[in-house]
């Protein structure tokens, strides 16, 4: 395996964000008297804002005031993530340090909007590792479309097929594989579906296992 760059998803992959986000969405549902539907919520993980709205409108139907629910959720969520560091997931620092020591350029490709993504990385102490950032508000098509991965690779100046891509969600994994990247999936809240497993990418339980695999491949 030869690779020249590494591109990371952020929420649920670098940062243990998804549990925080889901808990806050439950609070927003309660405040707006809207039922929390776990299956529907899990389906939006890895999607950008446009796709999330589409899925929620389809799932809840016209009876739910989506703008009000979304505003309630976003205000509560932003109040947390702009002021509190989200925990870094196991093995992330070790992997980033190893890639840095091997002079591998790195990027983040996240569905999160730009200003919040920057703040999350800064608060977690991860911003110094990455050369470029590609965010959901900068692309027309969100994950599982590969556009955001192509954008990140373009900003790095590296061909997609020699980029490592790291994802937790099924939506993100589909995007990375569609971009023809060397893809690792480290599941978080959602296990890989049968269809996603069939894509033939690497699936590892933690970043520690990813690092061990990469070291073995390079030796």
N, C-alpha and C positions, 0 to 999 in steps of 0.2 A: 504494500500500500504506500503510495506516494501522495503527499498533500503539501500544499503551499500556504494555506490559510485556514482559519477556523471561525465559523459563524455560529453564534449562540442565540437561541431564544432567551427570554428573560424570566417571565413569570412562570413559576412552577418548575423551572429548570435551573437557573442561577439562584433565584430567590424563592423562598417558601411562601409565595404570595397567595396561591390559589385558595388555601383554607381561610385566610384572612378575608379575601374578596367574597367568598361564598357566605361567610358569617355575616358580613356587612350587607350583602344582598338580602339575606333572610330578614335582617332588621328593617331594611327598606320595604320589603313586602309587608311586614307587620304594620309599619307606619302608614302604608297606603291601602291596607285591608285587601291585599292581593295574596292568593295562595302561593306558597313556595313549592315549585315542582322541581325536584332534584334532577330528574332525568333531563328535563329541558335545560336546566342550568348547566349541567355537565356537557351538553351538546355545544355550548357556546365557547368553551375553553379553547383558546388559541385563535379566536376570530377577532377581526377588528370591529370598530364601533358600528360600521354600516351593516356588516353581516350579523352582529349581535342583535341589532334592531330588527332585522328581517326575521330572524329565528324566533325572537320573543313575540313579535306581532303574529307570526304564524301559530306559535304555540299557545298564546293566551287569547287570541282572537280579538275582535273589535270592542269587547266589553271592558277591556283594561285600558286605562289612560297611560299609554307607554311613556310619553314625555314626562309626566309627573313621577312615574316610577323610576325612570332613568335618572331624573334630576335628584330625587331622594337618594338613590344609590350612589351617584357620582359625588354629591356633596359630602356624604358620610365617608366614602372611600378616600376622597382627596384629602379630607381633614386628617386621616390617619397616615397615608403614605407620603404626604409632603412634610411630615414632621417626625415620623418614627421610622427607624431603620427596620426593614424587613429582614429576618434571619437569612443568612446565606446557606444554601443547601450543602449537605455533606460532600466533601471531595472537590468542591468547586475551586477553592483557593489553590489546592495542590495541583489541579489540572491546569489552571491559568498560569501558575508559576512555572510549570514544566514547559508549557508552550512558549512562554516568554523567554525562558532560558534557551530554548531551541530557535529563537528568533522567528517564530511563526506569527504573522500579523493576525489580528483578531477583530471581529465585528460583532455587533448585536443586531439581530433582526427581530423586532418585537411588534406585536399588534397594538401595544400601548401607545398613546399619543406622546409626541416628542418631549414636551416639557416635563411630564410626569415620569417618563422613562429616565431622563437625565437625573432628576431628583432622586429617584429610587436607587440608581447606581451610585450616586454621590453619597447618599446616606449609608449605603451598605459598604462603602469603601472600595467599590469595584470599578469606578469610572476610569481609573488610570491604566487599566489593562487593555482598553479597546481603542483601536485606531479610528474606527468609523461607527456610525449608528444609522440604522434604517428603521423607520417607524411606520405604524399603520396609517397615519394620516398623510403619508407621502406616496402612497400607492393607490391605484384605482381599484385593484382587486386584492382583497385580503386572503390570508390563508384559508383554505388549502390551495389556493392559486400560488404558483411559485414566484410571482412578481417581486415580493419583498426580498427573497433570497437572491434573485438576479440583481436587484438594486444594491444589496450589500456587497456582492462580489464585484460589481462594477466600481463601486466606491473604493474597494480595496485594490482594484486593478489586477484581479486574479480570476482566471477562468473558473466557472462554476464546478466543472468536473474534477478539479484538484482542490476543492474546498471541503473541509469537514463541516458537517452541520449537526448541531445538537438540539434536540427537541424533547418535550415531555408529552405533548398532546398528539392525538391522532390527526387533527387538522394540520398542525404544524409539520408533522412527519410527512404527510402527503405533499405538502408544499416543498419540503427539502428534497424529497425523492424525485418529485417532478422537475426540480431544478438540476437533476442529475448530479447531486452532491453525495459525498460519502457520509451517509446519515447514521447517526446514533440516536436511538430513542431511549430515554430514561423516564419511564412512566411515573406520574404523580397521582392525581386523583382518579384518573381514568386509565384502565388497562387497555393495551392495544387490542383493537378489534380483529376478528379473523381476516377481514379484508386488508387491514393495515399490515398484519403479520406477513401476509402473502407478498408484500412488496419486496421482501428479502433483505431489508436493511439490518443493522446491528441493533439488538435490544439488550440493554444492560440494567441491572437493578439500581445502580448508583454511579456517581461520577468516579468513585474509587475504582470500580470495575472497568470503567471506560479508560482511565489512566493506565491501569495494568495492561489492558488490551493494546493500547497504542504503543506502550513501551515494548511489548512483546513483538509487535509488528515492525517496530523500528530496529530491533536488535538483530 
